[in-house]
Amino acid sequence: MISDVAAGRLADLGVDLSDRPRIGQFELRFPACTRTITGSGAVIMNAGTLRGRLAEAAMRAGAEFTREQADTAAGHVVVATGAPAVSEGFACAGRFGGIDLKERILLAPVTPAADPRSKPAMVTVLPGSDGTATIWLSRLGAASTTNPDLLLAETLAALAEDDSRFDDAHSLGPAVSGSLPAGFSPQRLGEASELVVGDAAGLVNPFTGEGLGAALLSGRLAADAIARYPEDPSAARARYAQQLSAEYVGYFETARHAARRYHLVWRMLEAAASSDHVFLTRARRAVLLPEGTETVSDQRVPIEGRDRGITGPFLFGCDEVQIATLRVQWPFLARLLVSGSGFPRHRLRSGLLFLAGLLAEDGTPDAGRATPAAAIELATLGTLAFHGVEEGRPATSRSVDWAGATLVLAGDFLLSQGSRLIAESAPELSYAFADWLAELSELRAERLGAGTSAAAAVHASLMEFPARTGALLGGSGSETVATMRGIGNALGEAFAYAEDVLALSGQRTRLDATLVTMVATRTSTIPDVTATSPDLVAGHLADRDFKAIALAATRQACTDALERARAAIASVPGPAARRILLAYATAIQPADVATSFMCNNHNQKGKE
């Protein structure tokens, strides 16, 4: 299986996969339910075919193959030998006939044994052609037997117990097996005397056994480090270790964290499998498909040129603070927030609004202000843990609602850490920060109760606070602070309306929420723009005319909010702040409301 991320990296190397079909869906299977995860874009390809295409691409790029040892010593040594001597686990795979998954990949986390020390194991079934499939079993720790055929026979029997698609499955040949090199650590990488890449560096996810995407990225980073320091192997190794460790922040810590607490993690995943809650949806991806966490919610903000010299270092500073705060206790949260910090992501994040506030009166941003910006980002993610309302569900085991417990624990942790960082780095904001959190709680309580507050008000508050406080800490006057507050409100409202525009259009939302879920959890703006009771909207969604009216209304509301933002941005004194804010607004807008706003955006840039 080639993940969507790996396929993109192969395309960058000139490896064409356009002739191979994309698998758009995963089935996440637990005993209690099966969950469909969309938007994977994975490619299924024979390993030999892939190796051949990689060799062809390498030769086109000028590589030469030799089995002879070079006479001269190499300045830089790249180790890409595959699995290291010490492995964290094992994997085995075999092809079977009589299985029709209808172009879906099946992921089945193995139910943990009674022994609390049991290690994670994952069954992955990859669809082939003509009713064939490849069954892949990966497990941390020692194998119960060294016979891969016996292991896969046991796995197949377990799959067939409650899934009729496996009733007629039969082996098409002997199984293959190997080690699972999932032992990556920044410390080992830094201590190496060579540039160790791919499996040799332990860059394999222990849940899925997938390592191609990480191998490709590590190879690219190694090449970049060599190109930057061609005469200094030590400096190249140091840069490579720093870049790769930052890029995979939270990735392997999440895996090891889950391995140590597999019973807890498995219960949380099982309980959350049937939930569309935005926080749990992204948590699933962070644990099981960590290279897929950069979804549409990580949409790029089009900041270019000289502005990246300002935004890049500042966002990197925000990421560093969040990494230090989350990496040990809640590594998957670090993955959600940072998604790799080797190349700071210019995505829709409150840190950019905070920075625009710092620059609002054309000042120079203080690098130390990255800490309060990071605190606000932590609190924003914590707020999403309590965003919407989950329908009551029975406890799954030991009389505990593990999904609800996860939301409360993670949300409280994020909010508490955000509060701590504010108190330490910007104590003058402590009162305003507490007041902001109280306002968010009040808005959500009103929406879930009598429904008197507008759904857009929550996102308006989430975006106005960083814009306003950035301006305050940047020393802006009261008029500019008020302007930044208005801009944040307008952008937040536009984001909320844009989510409904995307959902009503059948597109994927930035928060990975479905239309049905948004309405059910009262996070949708449709009741507000159509003047319909929140309790009645769900019943109207099957009415094509009602959906058309709702789409037109949310589209217009989004356009209006973006126009208000644009008009206010024009009065911000700092030119860099204006450009950042205009780029942020451009990223918020859905494609079908972009035309008029883009024209205005272009005209505004032309004046600068």
C-alpha positions as CSV (number, residue, x, y, z in Angstrom):
1,M,0.0,0.0,0.0
2,I,1.3,3.4,-1.0
3,S,-0.3,6.2,1.1
4,D,-1.6,9.4,-0.4
5,V,1.4,11.2,1.1
6,A,3.9,8.7,-0.2
7,A,2.2,8.9,-3.7
8,G,2.7,12.6,-3.7
9,R,6.4,12.3,-2.8
10,L,6.9,9.6,-5.5
11,A,5.4,12.0,-8.0
12,D,7.9,14.7,-7.0
13,L,10.6,12.2,-7.8
14,G,9.2,11.5,-11.2
15,V,7.6,8.2,-10.4
16,D,4.3,8.1,-12.3
17,L,1.4,6.3,-10.6
18,S,-1.4,7.7,-12.7
19,D,-2.0,4.3,-14.2
20,R,-2.8,2.9,-10.8
21,P,-6.3,3.3,-9.3
22,R,-6.6,5.2,-6.0
23,I,-8.4,3.6,-3.1
24,G,-10.5,6.3,-1.5
25,Q,-11.9,4.5,1.6
26,F,-10.7,2.7,4.6
27,E,-12.9,0.5,6.8
28,L,-11.8,0.8,10.5
29,R,-13.2,-2.4,12.1
30,F,-13.9,-3.0,15.7
31,P,-16.0,-5.8,17.3
32,A,-18.7,-3.2,18.1
33,C,-18.8,-1.4,14.8
34,T,-17.1,-0.7,11.5
35,R,-16.2,2.9,10.6
36,T,-15.6,4.2,7.1
37,I,-12.7,6.7,6.7
38,T,-12.8,8.6,3.4
39,G,-10.2,10.7,1.5
40,S,-7.3,8.3,1.8
41,G,-6.2,8.3,-1.8
42,A,-4.0,5.2,-1.3
43,V,-2.4,3.3,-4.2
44,I,-2.1,-0.5,-4.3
45,M,1.0,-1.7,-6.3
46,N,3.2,-4.7,-6.5
47,A,6.4,-4.1,-4.6
48,G,8.5,-5.4,-7.6
49,T,6.8,-3.0,-10.0
50,L,7.4,-0.1,-7.6
51,R,11.1,-0.9,-7.2
52,G,11.4,-1.0,-11.0
53,R,9.9,2.4,-11.4
54,L,12.0,3.9,-8.6
55,A,15.1,2.5,-10.3
56,E,14.1,4.1,-13.6
57,A,13.4,7.4,-12.0
58,A,16.8,7.3,-10.2
59,M,18.7,6.6,-13.5
60,R,16.8,9.4,-15.3
61,A,18.1,11.7,-12.5
62,G,21.7,10.6,-13.2
63,A,22.2,7.8,-10.6
64,E,24.6,5.0,-11.4
65,F,24.4,1.5,-10.0
66,T,27.5,-0.4,-9.0
67,R,28.3,-3.5,-6.8
68,E,31.9,-2.5,-6.5
69,Q,33.3,-0.7,-3.5
70,A,34.5,2.8,-4.2
71,D,38.3,3.3,-4.0
72,T,38.0,6.7,-2.3
73,A,36.3,7.5,1.0
74,A,33.0,9.2,0.8
75,G,32.5,12.5,2.5
76,H,28.9,11.7,3.2
77,V,27.5,8.3,4.0
78,V,23.8,7.6,3.7
79,V,22.6,4.3,5.2
80,A,19.5,2.9,3.5
81,T,20.0,-0.8,4.1
82,G,16.5,-1.5,5.3
83,A,15.6,-3.0,8.7
84,P,18.2,-2.3,11.4
85,A,19.7,-5.1,13.5
86,V,17.3,-4.3,16.4
87,S,13.6,-4.5,15.5
88,E,10.6,-3.5,17.5
89,G,8.3,-6.2,16.1
90,F,7.4,-8.3,13.1
91,A,5.1,-8.3,10.1
92,C,3.9,-11.0,7.7
93,A,1.8,-10.9,4.6
94,G,0.2,-13.2,2.1
95,R,-2.2,-13.2,-0.9
96,F,-5.6,-14.8,-0.8
97,G,-8.4,-15.4,-3.2
98,G,-12.2,-15.4,-2.6
99,I,-12.2,-11.9,-0.9
100,D,-14.1,-9.0,-2.4
101,L,-13.6,-5.8,-0.5
102,K,-15.1,-3.6,-3.3
103,E,-12.1,-1.3,-3.5
104,R,-11.8,-0.7,0.2
105,I,-8.8,-1.1,2.5
106,L,-9.7,-2.8,5.8
107,L,-7.9,-1.8,9.0
108,A,-8.7,-4.0,12.1
109,P,-6.8,-3.2,15.3
110,V,-6.4,-6.5,17.1
111,T,-8.4,-6.7,20.4
112,P,-5.8,-6.7,23.2
113,A,-5.3,-9.8,25.2
114,A,-6.2,-10.0,28.9
115,D,-2.5,-9.5,29.7
116,P,-2.1,-5.7,30.3
117,R,1.3,-5.9,28.8
118,S,0.0,-7.0,25.4
119,K,1.4,-5.1,22.5
120,P,-0.4,-3.4,19.6
121,A,-1.3,-5.4,16.5
122,M,-3.0,-4.4,13.3
123,V,-4.5,-6.4,10.5
124,T,-4.6,-4.6,7.1
125,V,-6.4,-6.1,4.1
126,L,-5.5,-4.6,0.8
127,P,-7.9,-5.2,-2.2
128,G,-6.6,-6.7,-5.3
129,S,-8.2,-7.6,-8.6
130,D,-10.6,-10.5,-9.4
131,G,-11.6,-11.1,-5.8
132,T,-8.0,-11.3,-4.4
133,A,-6.6,-9.5,-1.4
134,T,-3.4,-9.2,0.5
135,I,-3.6,-9.8,4.3
136,W,-1.0,-8.0,6.3
137,L,-0.4,-8.5,10.0
138,S,2.0,-6.2,12.0
139,R,2.7,-6.6,15.7
140,L,5.1,-5.1,18.2
141,G,7.0,-7.4,20.4
142,A,7.9,-11.1,19.8
143,A,5.8,-13.3,17.6
144,S,3.8,-16.2,19.2
145,T,5.2,-18.4,16.3
146,T,7.7,-17.9,13.6
147,N,5.5,-19.6,11.0
148,P,3.9,-16.7,8.9
149,D,1.5,-19.1,7.2
150,L,0.1,-20.2,10.6
151,L,-0.1,-16.6,11.8
152,L,-2.1,-15.5,8.7
153,A,-4.4,-18.6,8.9
154,E,-5.2,-17.6,12.5
155,T,-5.8,-14.0,11.4
156,L,-8.1,-15.1,8.5
157,A,-10.1,-17.3,10.9
158,A,-10.6,-14.3,13.2
159,L,-11.7,-12.1,10.3
160,A,-14.2,-14.7,9.1
161,E,-15.9,-15.0,12.5
162,D,-18.1,-12.1,11.9
163,D,-17.4,-11.0,8.3
164,S,-18.9,-13.1,5.5
165,R,-16.6,-11.6,2.9
166,F,-13.9,-13.9,4.2
167,D,-15.9,-17.1,4.2
168,D,-14.5,-18.4,0.9
169,A,-10.9,-17.0,1.3
170,H,-8.1,-19.3,0.4
171,S,-4.3,-18.9,0.2
172,L,-2.7,-18.2,-3.2
173,G,0.8,-18.9,-2.1
174,P,3.3,-18.9,0.8
175,A,3.4,-16.0,3.1
176,V,6.4,-13.7,3.6
177,S,7.6,-12.2,6.9
178,G,10.1,-9.8,8.2
179,S,11.0,-7.4,11.0
180,L,9.1,-4.3,11.9
181,P,11.6,-1.4,12.2
182,A,9.6,1.0,14.3
183,G,12.2,2.1,16.7
184,F,12.9,5.7,15.4
185,S,14.1,8.1,18.0
186,P,15.7,11.6,17.6
187,Q,18.4,10.6,20.1
188,R,19.6,7.6,18.1
189,L,19.5,9.7,14.9
190,G,21.6,12.4,16.4
191,E,24.2,9.8,17.7
192,A,24.6,8.1,14.3
193,S,27.9,8.7,12.4
194,E,26.0,8.5,9.1
195,L,22.8,9.8,7.6
196,V,20.4,6.9,8.4
197,V,17.2,6.9,6.3
198,G,14.0,4.9,5.9
199,D,13.7,1.5,7.6
200,A,17.3,1.7,8.7
201,A,16.3,4.6,10.9
202,G,13.2,2.8,12.3
203,L,10.8,5.0,10.3
204,V,7.9,2.5,10.1
205,N,4.5,3.0,11.8
206,P,3.9,0.1,14.1
207,F,0.1,0.2,13.6
208,T,0.0,-0.1,9.9
209,G,3.5,-1.2,9.0
210,E,3.7,1.6,6.4
211,G,7.1,3.2,6.0
212,L,7.4,4.3,2.4
213,G,6.3,7.9,2.9
214,A,8.8,8.4,5.8
215,A,11.5,6.7,3.8
216,L,11.0,9.1,0.8
217,L,10.9,12.2,3.1
218,S,14.0,11.1,5.0
219,G,15.9,10.6,1.8
220,R,15.0,14.0,0.6
221,L,16.0,15.7,3.8
222,A,19.3,13.8,3.8
223,A,19.9,15.1,0.2
224,D,19.0,18.6,1.2
225,A,21.4,18.5,4.2
226,I,24.3,17.2,2.0
227,A,23.6,19.9,-0.6
228,R,23.6,22.6,2.2
229,Y,26.9,21.4,3.8
230,P,28.7,19.5,1.0
231,E,32.1,19.9,2.7
232,D,31.0,19.3,6.3
233,P,29.5,15.9,7.0
234,S,29.1,16.6,10.7
235,A,27.0,19.7,10.0
236,A,24.9,17.8,7.4
237,R,24.2,15.1,9.9
238,A,23.1,17.6,12.6
239,R,20.8,19.4,10.2
240,Y,19.3,16.2,8.9
241,A,18.6,14.9,12.5
242,Q,17.0,18.2,13.5
243,Q,14.8,18.5,10.3
244,L,13.6,14.8,10.4
245,S,12.9,14.9,14.1
246,A,10.9,18.1,13.8
247,E,9.0,16.8,10.7
248,Y,7.9,13.7,12.6
249,V,7.1,15.4,15.9
250,G,4.5,13.3,17.8
251,Y,4.5,10.6,15.0
252,F,6.5,7.9,16.7
253,E,5.9,9.2,20.2
254,T,2.2,8.6,19.5
255,A,3.0,5.0,18.4
256,R,5.1,4.3,21.5
257,H,2.6,6.0,23.8
258,A,-0.1,3.8,22.3
259,A,2.0,0.7,22.6
260,R,2.6,1.3,26.3
261,R,-1.1,2.0,26.9
262,Y,-2.6,-0.3,24.2
263,H,-5.6,-1.3,26.3
264,L,-6.5,2.3,26.9
265,V,-5.9,3.4,23.4
266,W,-7.8,0.5,21.9
267,R,-10.8,1.2,24.1
268,M,-10.8,4.9,23.2
269,L,-10.6,4.1,19.4
270,E,-13.4,1.5,19.7
271,A,-15.6,3.9,21.6
272,A,-14.9,6.7,19.2
273,A,-15.3,4.7,16.1
274,S,-18.9,5.6,15.6
275,S,-18.4,9.3,16.4
276,D,-18.1,12.2,14.0
277,H,-16.9,14.6,16.7
278,V,-14.2,16.8,15.1
279,F,-11.7,16.1,17.8
280,L,-12.2,12.3,17.8
281,T,-12.1,12.2,14.0
282,R,-8.7,13.8,13.9
283,A,-7.5,11.7,16.9
284,R,-8.3,8.5,14.9
285,R,-6.2,9.8,12.0
286,A,-3.3,10.8,14.3
287,V,-3.1,7.4,15.9
288,L,-3.8,5.1,13.0
289,L,-3.0,7.2,9.9
290,P,-0.5,9.8,11.2
291,E,0.7,10.7,7.7
292,G,-2.9,11.6,6.9
293,T,-3.4,14.2,9.6
294,E,-2.7,16.9,7.1
295,T,-6.2,17.0,5.8
296,V,-8.1,19.9,4.3
297,S,-8.1,21.6,7.8
298,D,-4.4,22.1,7.1
299,Q,-5.3,24.1,4.0
300,R,-2.4,26.4,3.0
301,V,-2.6,30.1,3.5
302,P,-1.0,31.7,0.4
303,I,1.8,33.7,2.1
304,E,4.6,34.2,-0.3
305,G,7.9,36.1,-0.8
306,R,9.3,38.3,1.9
307,D,6.4,37.7,4.2
308,R,7.5,34.1,4.7
309,G,10.8,35.4,6.2
310,I,8.6,36.9,9.0
311,T,5.9,34.2,9.3
312,G,8.1,31.1,9.0
313,P,10.3,31.8,12.1
314,F,7.4,33.0,14.2
315,L,5.3,29.9,13.4
316,F,8.4,27.7,14.0
317,G,8.7,29.3,17.5
318,C,5.0,28.5,18.1
319,D,5.5,24.9,17.1
320,E,8.5,24.5,19.3
321,V,6.6,25.7,22.4
322,Q,3.7,23.3,21.6
323,I,6.1,20.4,21.0
324,A,7.8,20.9,24.3
325,T,4.4,21.1,26.0
326,L,2.7,18.1,24.4
327,R,5.4,15.7,23.2
328,V,5.7,13.6,26.3
329,Q,2.2,13.3,27.8
330,W,0.0,13.7,24.8
331,P,2.1,13.1,21.7
332,F,-0.9,12.6,19.3
333,L,-2.0,16.2,20.2
334,A,1.3,17.5,19.1
335,R,0.8,15.7,15.8
336,L,-2.6,17.3,15.4
337,L,-1.4,20.8,16.1
338,V,2.0,20.8,14.4
339,S,1.9,18.1,11.7
340,G,5.6,18.3,11.4
341,S,7.6,21.5,12.1
342,G,10.6,20.9,9.9
343,F,8.8,23.2,7.3
344,P,6.3,25.4,9.3
345,R,2.8,25.1,7.9
346,H,1.2,28.3,6.7
347,R,-2.3,26.9,7.4
348,L,-5.4,28.3,9.0
349,R,-4.1,28.7,12.5
350,S,-4.6,31.4,15.2
351,G,-0.8,32.0,15.3
352,L,-1.0,33.8,12.0
353,L,-3.8,36.1,13.3
354,F,-1.8,36.8,16.4
355,L,1.3,37.6,14.3
356,A,-0.8,39.9,12.1
357,G,-1.9,41.7,15.3
358,L,1.8,42.1,16.3
359,L,2.5,43.7,12.9
360,A,-0.7,45.8,12.8
361,E,1.1,49.1,13.3
362,D,4.2,48.0,11.3
363,G,6.2,46.9,14.3
364,T,8.9,44.2,14.5
365,P,7.5,41.0,16.0
366,D,9.2,39.9,19.3
367,A,10.2,36.3,19.0
368,G,9.3,35.8,22.7
369,R,5.6,36.5,21.7
370,A,5.5,33.1,20.1
371,T,4.8,31.6,23.5
372,P,1.4,33.4,24.1
373,A,0.5,32.7,20.5
374,A,1.2,29.0,21.1
375,A,-0.9,29.1,24.3
376,I,-3.9,30.5,22.3
377,E,-3.5,27.7,19.7
378,L,-3.5,25.1,22.5
379,A,-6.6,26.6,24.0
380,T,-8.3,26.7,20.5
381,L,-7.7,22.9,20.1
382,G,-8.9,22.4,23.6
383,T,-12.1,24.3,22.8
384,L,-12.7,22.0,19.8
385,A,-12.7,19.0,22.2
386,F,-15.9,20.5,23.7
387,H,-17.3,21.8,20.4
388,G,-20.8,20.5,19.8
389,V,-22.7,17.9,21.7
390,E,-22.3,14.2,21.6
391,E,-25.4,12.0,21.9
392,G,-25.3,9.8,25.0
393,R,-23.9,6.4,24.4
394,P,-23.5,3.4,26.6
395,A,-20.2,2.7,28.3
396,T,-18.1,0.3,26.4
397,S,-16.1,-1.5,29.1
398,R,-15.6,-1.1,32.9
399,S,-18.6,1.2,32.9
400,V,-16.6,4.0,31.3
401,D,-17.5,6.1,28.3
402,W,-14.0,6.1,26.9
403,A,-14.7,8.5,24.0
404,G,-16.2,11.1,26.4
405,A,-13.4,10.6,28.9
406,T,-10.9,11.2,26.1
407,L,-12.6,14.5,25.2
408,V,-12.7,15.7,28.8
409,L,-9.1,14.7,29.6
410,A,-7.5,16.1,26.4
411,G,-9.6,19.2,26.4
412,D,-8.9,20.0,30.0
413,F,-5.2,19.3,29.5
414,L,-5.0,21.7,26.5
415,L,-6.9,24.5,28.3
416,S,-4.8,24.2,31.4
417,Q,-1.5,24.2,29.5
418,G,-2.6,27.3,27.5
419,S,-3.5,29.1,30.8
420,R,-0.1,28.2,32.3
421,L,1.8,29.5,29.3
422,I,-0.1,32.7,29.3
423,A,0.5,33.2,33.0
424,E,4.3,32.6,32.4
425,S,4.8,34.5,29.2
426,A,2.2,37.3,29.1
427,P,0.7,37.7,32.6
428,E,-0.9,40.9,31.5
429,L,-3.2,38.8,29.3
430,S,-4.3,36.4,32.1
431,Y,-7.6,38.2,32.9
432,A,-8.5,38.6,29.2
433,F,-7.6,35.0,28.5
434,A,-9.8,33.7,31.3
435,D,-12.6,36.0,30.1
436,W,-12.3,34.6,26.6
437,L,-12.6,31.0,27.8
438,A,-15.7,32.0,29.8
439,E,-17.2,33.7,26.7
440,L,-16.6,30.6,24.7
441,S,-18.2,28.4,27.3
442,E,-21.2,30.7,27.5
443,L,-21.7,30.8,23.8
444,R,-21.6,27.0,23.6
445,A,-24.0,26.6,26.5
446,E,-26.5,29.0,24.9
447,R,-26.3,27.2,21.6
448,L,-26.8,23.8,23.1
449,G,-29.6,25.0,25.3
450,A,-32.2,27.4,23.9
451,G,-30.1,27.9,20.8
452,T,-30.1,31.7,21.2
453,S,-26.5,32.3,20.2
454,A,-25.4,32.1,16.6
455,A,-23.2,29.1,15.6
456,A,-20.9,31.5,13.9
457,A,-20.2,33.4,17.1
458,V,-18.0,30.6,18.5
459,H,-15.6,30.8,15.5
460,A,-15.8,34.6,15.6
461,S,-14.6,34.5,19.2
462,L,-11.9,31.9,18.3
463,M,-10.4,34.2,15.7
464,E,-11.0,37.7,17.2
465,F,-9.1,36.9,20.4
466,P,-5.7,36.1,18.8
467,A,-6.0,39.1,16.4
468,R,-6.9,41.5,19.2
469,T,-4.4,40.3,21.7
470,G,-1.6,40.3,19.2
471,A,-2.3,43.9,18.5
472,L,-2.4,44.6,22.2
473,L,1.0,43.0,22.8
474,G,2.4,44.7,19.7
475,G,1.7,48.1,21.2
476,S,-1.1,49.1,18.9
477,G,-3.4,52.0,19.7
478,S,-7.0,51.4,20.8
479,E,-8.4,52.1,17.3
480,T,-6.1,49.5,15.6
481,V,-6.9,47.0,18.4
482,A,-10.6,47.5,17.7
483,T,-10.1,47.1,14.0
484,M,-8.2,43.8,14.5
485,R,-11.0,42.6,16.7
486,G,-13.5,43.3,14.0
487,I,-11.4,41.6,11.4
488,G,-11.1,38.5,13.6
489,N,-14.9,38.4,14.2
490,A,-15.6,38.7,10.4
491,L,-13.0,36.0,9.5
492,G,-14.4,33.6,12.2
493,E,-18.0,34.1,10.9
494,A,-16.8,33.5,7.3
495,F,-15.1,30.3,8.4
496,A,-18.3,29.0,10.1
497,Y,-20.4,29.8,7.0
498,A,-17.8,28.3,4.7
499,E,-18.0,25.0,6.6
500,D,-21.7,24.8,5.8
501,V,-21.1,25.8,2.2
502,L,-18.6,22.9,1.8
503,A,-20.9,20.4,3.6
504,L,-24.0,21.4,1.6
505,S,-22.0,21.2,-1.6
506,G,-20.9,17.6,-0.8
507,Q,-17.3,18.6,-0.2
508,R,-15.1,17.8,2.8
509,T,-15.0,20.4,5.5
510,R,-11.9,21.9,7.1
511,L,-12.9,20.3,10.4
512,D,-13.7,16.9,8.9
513,A,-17.3,17.2,10.1
514,T,-20.3,15.9,8.0
515,L,-23.4,18.0,7.4
516,V,-25.5,15.6,9.5
517,T,-23.1,15.8,12.4
518,M,-22.8,19.6,12.2
519,V,-26.6,19.9,12.4
520,A,-27.0,17.3,15.1
521,T,-24.3,18.9,17.3
522,R,-25.6,22.4,16.7
523,T,-22.4,23.7,15.2
524,S,-24.1,24.4,11.8
525,T,-25.1,27.9,10.8
526,I,-28.0,26.6,8.7
527,P,-30.7,27.2,11.4
528,D,-29.5,30.8,11.7
529,V,-29.4,31.8,8.0
530,T,-32.8,30.0,7.3
531,A,-34.5,31.1,10.5
532,T,-35.4,27.4,11.2
533,S,-35.4,25.8,14.6
534,P,-32.2,23.7,15.1
535,D,-34.4,20.7,16.0
536,L,-36.2,20.9,12.7
537,V,-33.3,21.4,10.3
538,A,-32.2,17.7,10.4
539,G,-35.6,16.7,9.0
540,H,-35.3,19.2,6.2
541,L,-32.0,18.0,4.9
542,A,-33.6,15.4,2.6
543,D,-35.6,18.2,0.9
544,R,-33.6,19.3,-2.2
545,D,-35.3,22.8,-2.2
546,F,-34.4,23.4,1.4
547,K,-30.8,22.5,0.8
548,A,-30.6,24.8,-2.2
549,I,-32.0,27.7,-0.1
550,A,-29.6,26.9,2.7
551,L,-26.7,26.7,0.3
552,A,-27.5,30.1,-1.2
553,A,-28.0,31.7,2.2
554,T,-24.7,30.3,3.7
555,R,-22.8,31.3,0.5
556,Q,-24.1,34.8,0.7
557,A,-23.4,35.1,4.4
558,C,-19.8,33.9,3.8
559,T,-19.4,36.4,1.0
560,D,-20.7,39.2,3.2
561,A,-18.4,38.3,6.1
562,L,-15.4,38.2,3.8
563,E,-16.3,41.6,2.3
564,R,-16.5,43.0,5.8
565,A,-13.1,41.6,6.6
566,R,-11.6,43.0,3.4
567,A,-12.9,46.5,4.1
568,A,-11.5,46.5,7.6
569,I,-8.2,45.0,6.5
570,A,-7.7,48.0,4.2
571,S,-7.5,50.3,7.2
572,V,-4.8,48.3,9.1
573,P,-1.7,50.5,9.1
574,G,1.0,47.7,8.7
575,P,1.4,46.5,5.1
576,A,2.7,43.1,6.2
577,A,-0.3,42.6,8.5
578,R,-2.6,43.5,5.6
579,R,-1.0,40.9,3.3
580,I,-1.2,38.2,6.0
581,L,-4.8,38.9,6.8
582,L,-5.8,39.0,3.1
583,A,-4.0,35.6,2.5
584,Y,-5.9,34.2,5.6
585,A,-9.2,35.4,4.2
586,T,-8.4,33.8,0.8
587,A,-7.7,30.5,2.5
588,I,-11.1,30.6,4.3
589,Q,-13.2,31.1,1.3
590,P,-14.8,28.1,-0.5
591,A,-14.1,28.0,-4.2
592,D,-17.6,28.9,-5.3
593,V,-17.6,32.2,-3.4
594,A,-14.1,33.1,-4.4
595,T,-14.7,35.1,-7.6
596,S,-15.7,38.5,-6.3
597,F,-13.5,38.4,-3.2
598,M,-10.5,37.3,-5.2
599,C,-10.9,40.3,-7.5
600,N,-11.0,42.6,-4.5
601,N,-8.1,40.8,-2.9
602,H,-6.0,41.3,-6.1
603,N,-6.9,45.0,-6.3
604,Q,-5.9,45.5,-2.7
605,K,-2.5,43.9,-3.2
606,G,-2.0,46.0,-6.3
607,K,-2.2,49.1,-4.2
608,E,0.6,48.1,-1.9
